[in-house]
Amino acid sequence: MPSPPLLLAMAALISAAIGWTATRGVRAHRASDGLPRLVVLLARIPLPASLRALIGGKVDGDGLVTAGLPVDVTAPVLVRARAGGAVAGMAFGMVFALLVAPLLLVLTPVWVVIGRLGPDRAVARRARARRAAIVEALPDLLDLMVICVEAGMALDPALSLAADRLGGALGEEVRATLSDQALGTPRRQAYRGLARRTASEDVGRLVASLLQAEELGTPLATALAGQAEALRAGRRQRARDRAARAAPRIQLVVALVMVPGAMLLVLGVMVVEMAAQVGIAIGGP
């Protein structure tokens, strides 16, 4: 088995190599703005193109769109990050096993899998957070649209004004939808593209309501107000569900932490009192 100084030198060399590749001059691009820093650093690890293609595999474009990332520039970065994560996981598993116990080398494939799947988990986490932010801002968008429509504005100008005032991820998606319409995309197709990009059932129901109101000629303000109220009711229900799920966790924390702590405190006081009484009894008058 190599000596500990040699193992430490190997670990320092690997860390220095990874740090050098992470800080060297690499051309910046838009994908770095949306991806976590760790994913970008893993993508900068120098590997052969054939190895990257073998480990990286194919990228789900819909997942990147839902996360608000440009597919054309983010997909190559994600492929490189997958390969870099697998190699980094293998290096970490080997160094960790050599430093702690050689038998832990059997866990190296586990670290490889974790490093390979890490970038995808980061993108999925970003997509979930973005979808939650869109659903959270949707009632406010509808309220702004109701005000604009009741003031006499058409649907597209109302959407544009509401998106500009609201901002955020939902505002970006609405502006992208209006840009698609300005470039010649039919309204129905552009609205369905909005529902597909957000991957949200609430946005899908809103799109269906807008298209139905356009086809049947129903009052748009009434449909939007009803949709906003339904979304707020759903948001209140989700908050109640989260609170209901949190109650058992709080009880578990109380049972595992606070109750044993209180029992230890009581037992400690009892032990001190008994020790004092035993001392008095032994010492006598």
N, C-alpha and C positions, 0 to 999 in steps of 0.2 A: 504494500500500500504506500503511495507517495507520502512524503513527510508533510506535516501541517504547513510549514512555510511555503513549500512548493504549491500546495493546494490554494493557499491564500494568494500566491502570485498568479496562479491560473485564473482565479476569480477576479482579481484586479485587472488582469489583461482582458478578460471578456468584457467586463464593465467599461473599461476604457475604450475598447473597440466599438461597443454599442453607443457609448456617448459621443465618440468621434463621428460616427455615421449619422447620428441624430443632429449634430450641430454643424455639420459641414454645409457648404453652400449648395442647397438644392433649390431649384426653381419653384417659387411659390405659385399656387393656383387656387382657384375658388374652393376646391374640396377641403382645403385645410381650415377654412372658416367654419364649416359645419361639423366636421369630424372631431372627436376628442383628440387631445394632444397625444395620448398614448398610442392611438391608432395611427396617427401620422408618423410618430417615431418608429413604430414597427414597420411601416411601409418604406422607410428610408434605409432599412438594413440591406446591404448589398447582397443579392442572390442571383444566380443564373436565371435567365428568362425561362428556360425549360423547367426548372424546379418551381418557379413561381406559377407557371401554368399548370403544373401537375398538382401542386398543393392548393393553389388558390381556387380552382374550379370556376364555375359560372356564378354570376351575380344576378340576384333577383331585382330587376329594374323597378318593379312596383314597390318593393320595400324601400328603395332609395327615394322614390317619388313621395311616398307617404312621410318619410323623414324630412322632406324638404330639401333634398340634396340633388344636384344636377347629375344625371346618370352618366353623361358622356365623360365627365372628368372625375367623378367619384368612383365609378366602377373599377378602373385600373388601380386606383389607390387602395381600394378595399381588397382586391386580389393580392397586391403586394403585401398588405397588412396581414392577411391570412397566412401567407407563406412566412413572413417575418415572425409572426406570433408563434407558429409551430416550431421554427428553429430556435427562437428565444426560449420557448418552453422546454425543448430538449436540452439546451445548454444549462438552463436553470436546474432541471431535474438531475443532470449528471453532476454538476458542481455541488448541489445540495447533498446528494448521496455520498459523494466522496468526502465531504466535510463532516457529515453526521454519521452515516452508517452505509457501507456498501450494499447492504440488502435493500436499501431504498431505491436502488436502480430499477427495480421492477415497477416503480411508480412513474418512471420517466414517460411512458406512453400516455399516462393520464395528464401530465403537464403539457405534452404535445397537443392533446385534444383540447385542453383548456386554452392554450395559446391560439390554436386554429379557430376556435369558435368565439374567442373574445371580441374581435372586431364586429362580427355579426350581432352579438349581444349588445354592443354599444350602439349600433345603428338601430336595432329594435327598441332599445330604451329611448333613444331620441325620438323615434316615430311615435311611441306611446305618449311621451310627454307632449309632443306637438299636437297629437290628436286630442289629448285632454284639454290643452289650451284652446284649441279651436272650438270644442264643444262648450267650454266655459264662456267663451266670448260670443257665442252664437245668439243668445237672447238679446244682448246689447245691440248687435247688428240689426236684428229684426226690429227692435224699438226705434232705432234711427231710420230704418227704411219706412216704418209706419208713419213717422212724422213727415218724412219727405213726400211719401205718396199722398197723404192727406193734404199736404200743401199744394198738390197739383203736379208733382214731378212724375215723369215716366219711370219705368222699372230700371232701365240701365243707368240713367243719371242718378237715381236714388241709390242704386248699388255702389256707384262710383263715389258719391259723396259720403255714404256710410262707411265704406272701406277706408277712405282717406282719414276720416275722423277717428275710426276705431284703431287702425294699425294692427300690428302683431301678425301672427301667422295667418289668421283668418283674413285679415285685410290684404295680405300678399296674395293669397289664393283667389280672392275675389277680383283683384286687379289683374291677375293672370288670366282669369276667365274673360274679363272684359277686353283684354288685349287680344285674346284668341278671336273674339267676336269682331273686333276691329279689323283683323287680318282676313276676315271672310269665313270664319267657322260658323255654321248655323247655331242658333241659340240653343236648341235642344242638345246638340252635340257638345257645345261648350259647357253647359250646365252639368251634363253627365260626366264630363271630364273633371269638373270640380268635385263631384261626389266620389269619383274614382281616386283622385289624388289625395283627398282627405281620409278616405277609408273609414268614414263615420256614418253610422245609421241615421243620426240626427240630421246631418247635412243631406243625406239621401232623401229623407222625408221632406226636407225643405225644398229641395230641387223638384221633387214630385209635386209638391203643392204649388210651386211657381209655374210649372209647366201646365198643370191642370187649370189653374186660374187663367192662364193665357188662352188655353183651348176653349174653355167653357165660358169665358167672359165674366167670371164671378168677381166681386169686389176684392181687389188685391189687399187693401188695408185690413179687411176683416180676416182674410186667410193668414196674413202675417202676424196679426195680433193673437189669433188662436194658436198659431205655431209657437210663438214666443211663450205664451202661457203654458203650453204643453212641455216645452223645454225646461222652463223653470220648475214645473212639477216634477219632471224627471230628475233634475238636479237636486231638489230637496229629497227625493226618494233615495238617490245615490248617497247623499250625506247621511241619511238615517241608516242605510245599509252599512256604510263604513263605521258608523258609531256602534252598530250592533256587532260588527265583527271585532271591533276594538275591545269590547267589554270582556270577552273571555281572555284576551291577552293580558289585560290589566289584572284580572283575577289571578292569572298564572304568575305574573310578576309578584303580586302580593303574597301568594302562597309560597313561592320559592325564595323570596328575598326578605320581605318585611316580617312575615311570621317567624321564620327561623331567627332573624335578628332580635326580635322582641323576646323570644324564648331564651336566647343566649343571654340577653341582658338580665332577665328575671333570674335565670340560673346563676349568673355571676353574682348578683346581689345576695342570693340565698347562700352561695358558697362562702362569701365574705362574712355574712352574719354567722353562719355555722362555725367558721374558723375562729371568729372572735369569741363565740360562746364556748367552744372547746378549749380555747386558750385560757379563758377565765376559770373553767372547771379544773383544768390541769394545774394551773398556778395556785389555785386555792386562795383562801383569805390572806 
